[in-house]
Amino acid sequence: MRELIGLSLVAAVTLSAASAGAEIFTVASRSIADEKAVFATVESVSVVPTRGRIGGTVVQLNVREGDSVTRGQSIATIGDEKLALQMKSLDAQIEALQAQSNQTQIDFTRTEGLVERGILPRIKLDEARTALNVAENGLRARVAERAVVQQQFSEGQILAPADGRVLKRMVTVGSVVLPGDPVAMIAQQDFKLRLRVPERHARFLKVGDKVRIDGAETGEKSPRFGAIDLVFPQIEDGRVVADAKVDNLGEYFVGDRLRVWIAGGERAAFVIPSSYVTTRFGIDYVQIQQADRAVSVPVQRGRDMPTSDLPNGLEILSGIRAGDQLVQP
């Protein structure tokens, strides 16, 4: 067995076809990120409360915890009996003012004819015109007041302010709410990962650094990759807080904890495709091309280290060296 290599090296490799048709993997060392495992929590970019614009009683509730909502979707309906009474009162006043306006219009037309024939003085025509203007303006004022009450009716519909998921309902049907009271809490759908990294790694952490989530954490075969988009300047409890953006986190629970690998400096390592390693009786082997034959050599397996160009990468701690040509079994 070959001499153990203390620092692991990553495999940058070239695939070529051997004379016998087997694929050859040439091992070469390079500097890679020294990944450290930290825990991160799935959090929403922001948690938005949906609030009632009017006071009253909740007469309808359309969502429950965990439901997905879209912007403008009806969350609940608030009813206020006082508004209905005001509407009835205003409707009655509008009918009365409409009748009064019709009567003043008739009086004005009659007075106008009498003044033209000289039966009445012109001052009577001015008085009739004034009465007609007062009646019409009073009718318009009541119609506008009714429109205000009608708008308050429509404001009883509580709409979702953004796309997301309902985290918590604050009320039930029959609850009495005041203007501005929260009805439900909605987490915006654009989820992120919030990392808390020990401060000794703070100097290695910067915006744009790649992060990796193992497939076992997500229930998938392949890992997920993301990037840090914000590093908070304040250290809390000996930890640096950072946010990372990873695609397709919408199916997670808010507050779910995941193990995330981040860069904690650089080191040298060997990484080869996992398909080049075979295990016999609990020992891992690779086949190294020597002259005209392939020799099985035991190796010490490290952890999985997928990269963008080697998604099935496996770290090898010892047993191979730079320049070895591996044959795929």
C-alpha positions as CSV (number, residue, x, y, z in Angstrom):
1,M,0.0,0.0,0.0
2,R,1.3,3.4,-0.9
3,E,2.4,6.0,1.6
4,L,-0.5,7.9,3.3
5,I,-1.0,11.4,2.0
6,G,-1.8,13.7,5.0
7,L,-3.6,16.5,3.3
8,S,-6.2,15.4,0.9
9,L,-6.1,16.6,-2.7
10,V,-9.0,17.2,-5.2
11,A,-9.1,15.5,-8.4
12,A,-9.1,17.5,-11.5
13,V,-9.1,15.0,-14.2
14,T,-9.0,14.2,-17.7
15,L,-11.0,11.4,-19.1
16,S,-9.6,9.5,-22.1
17,A,-10.1,6.2,-23.7
18,A,-7.6,3.4,-23.0
19,S,-6.5,1.0,-25.7
20,A,-8.9,-1.6,-24.3
21,G,-11.7,0.9,-24.3
22,A,-11.8,1.5,-20.5
23,E,-12.1,5.1,-19.4
24,I,-8.9,6.5,-17.8
25,F,-9.0,9.2,-15.1
26,T,-5.8,11.1,-14.6
27,V,-5.4,12.4,-11.1
28,A,-4.1,15.9,-10.5
29,S,-4.0,18.0,-7.3
30,R,-5.4,21.4,-7.0
31,S,-6.4,23.8,-4.2
32,I,-10.0,23.7,-3.2
33,A,-12.2,25.2,-0.5
34,D,-11.9,23.6,2.9
35,E,-15.6,23.0,3.7
36,K,-17.0,23.2,7.1
37,A,-20.4,22.0,8.2
38,V,-22.8,24.4,9.9
39,F,-26.5,24.4,10.6
40,A,-28.8,26.8,8.9
41,T,-32.5,27.5,9.3
42,V,-35.0,28.0,6.5
43,E,-36.5,31.5,7.0
44,S,-38.7,33.7,4.9
45,V,-37.4,36.9,3.4
46,S,-40.1,38.7,5.5
47,V,-43.2,37.7,7.4
48,V,-46.1,40.0,6.5
49,P,-49.2,40.4,8.6
50,T,-52.5,40.8,6.9
51,R,-54.5,43.4,8.7
52,G,-58.1,44.5,8.7
53,R,-58.8,48.0,7.5
54,I,-62.1,48.3,9.3
55,G,-63.4,47.2,12.6
56,G,-66.1,44.6,13.0
57,T,-66.8,40.9,13.3
58,V,-65.0,38.2,11.2
59,V,-67.8,36.6,9.3
60,Q,-65.6,34.4,6.9
61,L,-62.1,32.9,7.1
62,N,-60.8,31.4,3.9
63,V,-57.4,30.0,4.9
64,R,-55.7,27.9,7.5
65,E,-52.1,27.3,8.6
66,G,-49.8,26.0,5.8
67,D,-52.0,27.2,2.9
68,S,-50.3,28.8,0.0
69,V,-51.8,32.2,-1.0
70,T,-51.2,34.6,-3.9
71,R,-51.1,38.3,-3.8
72,G,-54.6,39.8,-3.7
73,Q,-56.3,36.5,-2.6
74,S,-59.1,36.9,-0.1
75,I,-58.0,35.9,3.4
76,A,-61.1,36.8,5.4
77,T,-64.1,39.0,5.5
78,I,-65.1,41.4,8.2
79,G,-68.7,42.5,8.6
80,D,-70.0,45.5,10.5
81,E,-73.7,45.9,11.1
82,K,-73.4,49.6,11.6
83,L,-72.3,50.0,7.9
84,A,-75.5,48.2,6.8
85,L,-77.6,50.6,8.9
86,Q,-75.8,53.6,7.5
87,M,-76.4,52.3,4.0
88,K,-80.1,52.0,4.6
89,S,-80.2,55.5,6.1
90,L,-78.3,57.0,3.2
91,D,-80.5,55.2,0.7
92,A,-83.6,56.7,2.3
93,Q,-82.1,60.2,2.4
94,I,-81.1,59.9,-1.3
95,E,-84.6,59.0,-2.2
96,A,-86.0,62.0,-0.3
97,L,-83.4,64.3,-1.9
98,Q,-84.1,62.9,-5.3
99,A,-87.8,63.7,-4.9
100,Q,-87.0,67.2,-3.6
101,S,-84.7,67.8,-6.5
102,N,-87.4,66.7,-9.0
103,Q,-89.9,69.0,-7.3
104,T,-87.5,72.0,-7.4
105,Q,-86.8,71.3,-11.1
106,I,-90.5,71.4,-11.8
107,D,-90.9,74.7,-9.7
108,F,-88.0,76.3,-11.6
109,T,-89.4,75.4,-15.0
110,R,-92.8,76.8,-14.0
111,T,-91.4,80.0,-12.5
112,E,-89.2,80.5,-15.6
113,G,-92.3,80.4,-17.8
114,L,-94.2,82.8,-15.6
115,V,-91.3,85.3,-15.6
116,E,-91.0,85.2,-19.4
117,R,-94.7,86.1,-19.6
118,G,-94.2,88.9,-17.1
119,I,-96.5,87.5,-14.5
120,L,-93.8,87.1,-11.8
121,P,-90.8,89.3,-11.1
122,R,-87.3,88.1,-12.1
123,I,-86.3,87.8,-8.5
124,K,-88.6,84.8,-8.2
125,L,-86.7,83.1,-11.0
126,D,-83.4,83.6,-9.1
127,E,-84.9,82.2,-5.9
128,A,-86.1,79.1,-7.8
129,R,-82.7,78.6,-9.4
130,T,-81.0,78.8,-6.0
131,A,-83.4,76.2,-4.5
132,L,-82.7,73.9,-7.5
133,N,-78.9,74.2,-7.0
134,V,-79.2,73.5,-3.3
135,A,-81.4,70.4,-3.9
136,E,-79.0,69.0,-6.5
137,N,-75.9,69.6,-4.4
138,G,-77.5,68.0,-1.4
139,L,-78.3,65.0,-3.5
140,R,-74.7,64.7,-4.8
141,A,-73.4,65.0,-1.3
142,R,-75.5,62.1,-0.1
143,V,-74.5,60.0,-3.1
144,A,-70.8,60.6,-2.3
145,E,-71.4,59.8,1.3
146,R,-73.0,56.5,0.3
147,A,-70.0,55.7,-1.9
148,V,-67.7,56.2,1.1
149,V,-69.8,53.7,3.1
150,Q,-69.8,51.3,0.1
151,Q,-66.0,51.5,0.0
152,Q,-65.8,50.6,3.7
153,F,-68.0,47.6,2.9
154,S,-65.4,46.5,0.2
155,E,-62.6,47.1,2.7
156,G,-64.1,44.4,4.8
157,Q,-62.4,42.0,2.4
158,I,-58.9,41.2,3.8
159,L,-56.5,40.5,0.9
160,A,-53.1,38.7,1.0
161,P,-50.4,41.4,0.6
162,A,-47.9,39.0,-1.1
163,D,-47.4,35.5,-2.4
164,G,-46.4,33.0,0.4
165,R,-47.7,30.6,3.0
166,V,-49.9,31.2,6.0
167,L,-47.8,30.7,9.2
168,K,-50.5,31.5,11.7
169,R,-54.1,32.6,12.0
170,M,-54.7,35.2,14.6
171,V,-58.5,35.1,14.7
172,T,-61.5,32.8,14.2
173,V,-64.9,33.3,12.7
174,G,-66.9,35.5,15.1
175,S,-63.8,37.3,16.5
176,V,-64.2,41.0,17.0
177,V,-61.3,43.0,15.4
178,L,-60.4,46.7,15.4
179,P,-59.0,48.6,12.4
180,G,-55.3,47.5,11.9
181,D,-55.6,44.3,13.9
182,P,-53.6,41.4,12.3
183,V,-55.7,38.5,11.0
184,A,-53.0,36.2,9.7
185,M,-49.2,36.0,9.3
186,I,-47.9,35.2,5.9
187,A,-44.3,34.2,5.1
188,Q,-43.3,35.4,1.7
189,Q,-42.6,32.5,-0.7
190,D,-39.0,33.5,-1.4
191,F,-37.3,31.5,1.4
192,K,-33.6,31.8,2.3
193,L,-31.1,30.0,4.6
194,R,-29.9,31.8,7.6
195,L,-26.4,30.6,8.7
196,R,-24.7,31.1,12.1
197,V,-21.0,30.5,11.6
198,P,-18.4,30.5,14.5
199,E,-16.6,33.8,14.6
200,R,-13.2,32.1,14.0
201,H,-14.4,31.5,10.4
202,A,-15.6,35.1,9.9
203,R,-12.6,36.1,7.9
204,F,-13.3,33.4,5.4
205,L,-16.9,34.3,4.9
206,K,-17.9,36.8,2.2
207,V,-20.7,37.6,-0.2
208,G,-20.8,35.3,-3.2
209,D,-19.3,32.2,-1.4
210,K,-20.8,29.0,-2.5
211,V,-22.8,26.8,-0.1
212,R,-23.8,23.2,-0.5
213,I,-26.7,21.1,0.9
214,D,-26.2,17.4,0.9
215,G,-28.8,15.3,-1.0
216,A,-29.6,13.4,2.3
217,E,-30.8,16.7,3.8
218,T,-33.2,17.4,1.0
219,G,-34.3,13.8,0.3
220,E,-32.7,14.0,-3.2
221,K,-29.9,12.1,-4.8
222,S,-27.9,15.1,-5.9
223,P,-26.9,18.0,-3.7
224,R,-28.1,21.6,-4.0
225,F,-25.9,24.6,-4.3
226,G,-26.4,28.2,-3.4
227,A,-24.5,31.4,-2.6
228,I,-24.2,33.8,0.3
229,D,-25.9,37.1,-0.5
230,L,-25.6,38.9,2.8
231,V,-23.2,38.9,5.8
232,F,-24.5,40.7,8.8
233,P,-21.9,43.0,10.4
234,Q,-22.8,42.2,14.0
235,I,-21.6,39.0,15.8
236,E,-24.2,37.4,18.0
237,D,-23.2,35.0,20.7
238,G,-19.9,34.4,19.1
239,R,-21.4,33.6,15.7
240,V,-21.5,35.5,12.4
241,V,-24.9,35.6,10.8
242,A,-25.3,35.3,7.1
243,D,-28.0,34.7,4.5
244,A,-27.7,32.3,1.6
245,K,-29.9,32.0,-1.4
246,V,-30.7,28.5,-2.6
247,D,-33.3,27.8,-5.2
248,N,-36.5,25.8,-4.6
249,L,-36.7,26.1,-0.8
250,G,-40.5,26.8,-0.9
251,E,-41.4,23.3,0.1
252,Y,-39.6,23.5,3.5
253,F,-41.1,24.4,6.8
254,V,-40.1,27.8,8.1
255,G,-37.6,27.2,10.8
256,D,-36.4,23.9,9.4
257,R,-32.8,23.2,10.3
258,L,-30.4,21.9,7.5
259,R,-26.7,21.0,7.5
260,V,-24.9,23.3,5.1
261,W,-21.3,23.1,3.9
262,I,-19.5,26.4,3.6
263,A,-15.9,27.4,2.7
264,G,-13.6,27.7,5.7
265,G,-10.3,28.4,3.8
266,E,-8.5,26.4,1.2
267,R,-6.6,23.1,1.2
268,A,-5.3,20.5,-1.2
269,A,-7.1,17.3,-1.8
270,F,-7.7,14.4,-4.3
271,V,-11.2,13.8,-5.5
272,I,-12.2,11.1,-8.0
273,P,-15.5,9.9,-9.4
274,S,-17.1,7.5,-6.9
275,S,-17.7,5.0,-9.8
276,Y,-13.9,4.4,-9.9
277,V,-14.0,2.9,-6.3
278,T,-15.0,-0.6,-5.5
279,T,-15.4,-2.2,-2.1
280,R,-14.5,-5.8,-1.3
281,F,-14.7,-7.3,2.2
282,G,-15.0,-3.8,3.7
283,I,-11.9,-2.4,1.9
284,D,-12.0,0.2,-0.8
285,Y,-10.0,-0.3,-4.0
286,V,-9.1,1.6,-7.2
287,Q,-7.5,0.2,-10.3
288,I,-4.3,2.0,-11.4
289,Q,-3.0,1.6,-14.9
290,Q,0.6,0.3,-14.9
291,A,2.2,-0.5,-18.1
292,D,-0.1,-3.0,-19.9
293,R,-2.2,-4.0,-16.9
294,A,-4.4,-2.5,-14.1
295,V,-3.4,-3.1,-10.5
296,S,-5.9,-2.9,-7.6
297,V,-4.7,-0.6,-4.9
298,P,-6.5,-0.1,-1.5
299,V,-7.4,3.5,-0.7
300,Q,-8.7,5.4,2.3
301,R,-12.1,6.9,1.5
302,G,-13.0,10.4,2.6
303,R,-16.3,12.1,2.4
304,D,-18.4,12.9,-0.6
305,M,-17.3,16.1,-2.3
306,P,-19.4,16.9,-5.3
307,T,-18.3,19.8,-7.4
308,S,-19.8,21.6,-10.4
309,D,-17.6,19.5,-12.8
310,L,-17.7,16.3,-10.8
311,P,-21.2,15.8,-9.3
312,N,-20.3,12.3,-8.0
313,G,-16.9,13.3,-6.5
314,L,-15.4,11.3,-3.7
315,E,-12.4,12.5,-1.6
316,I,-9.6,10.0,-1.3
317,L,-7.3,10.6,1.7
318,S,-4.6,8.1,0.9
319,G,-3.6,5.4,-1.6
320,I,-3.3,7.5,-4.8
321,R,-1.0,10.4,-5.9
322,A,-0.9,13.0,-8.6
323,G,-0.4,11.5,-12.1
324,D,-2.0,8.2,-11.4
325,Q,-4.2,6.9,-14.1
326,L,-7.3,5.2,-12.7
327,V,-9.2,2.7,-14.7
328,Q,-12.9,2.5,-14.3
329,P,-13.9,-1.1,-13.1
